[in-house]
């Protein structure tokens, strides 16, 4: 508060106050010389080091950008190779799938063919067996019919005709005629 009262007191007294912005000439000259000395020292010693450091950093940044662009180009090339390999792998997988489908179809067709052959074999064996059984049954029936005919003739004639070979031949001829008529 002392300063404020002093300023007010000086203003009332009518004295002119010195300008705050006015610099004494001798101080100005000494400050200017000191500034030039400091500026000259900085320009001679510090500025070249700063400029050298900035140039090194600029070179590092430019080199880094170059390396980054080279790495980006390499990455793009690797990506193209990867996509090419992936497309080749997809084509190969498609070929394998197609081949597997063809193999599957061939195996199924082969199994069906074997099944048809086996079924035909079983059918022909069954038919042969049935024909043999039919022939055996016909033979057995023929024999039984002959025996029944002889027995019936024995009863009609009243004598035994079973021992007579001529009668047996006649019965066999009759049965043969019946078979031929069928």
LINWOTA-V368090 format. One record per pair of residues at least 12 apart in sequence whose C-alpha atoms are under 7 Angstrom apart, sorted by the first residue. I is the first residue (numbers start at 1). J is the second residue. If there is no record, write none. Layout:
i=<I I>
j=<J J>
This chain:
i=<146 146 150>
j=<171 172 162>
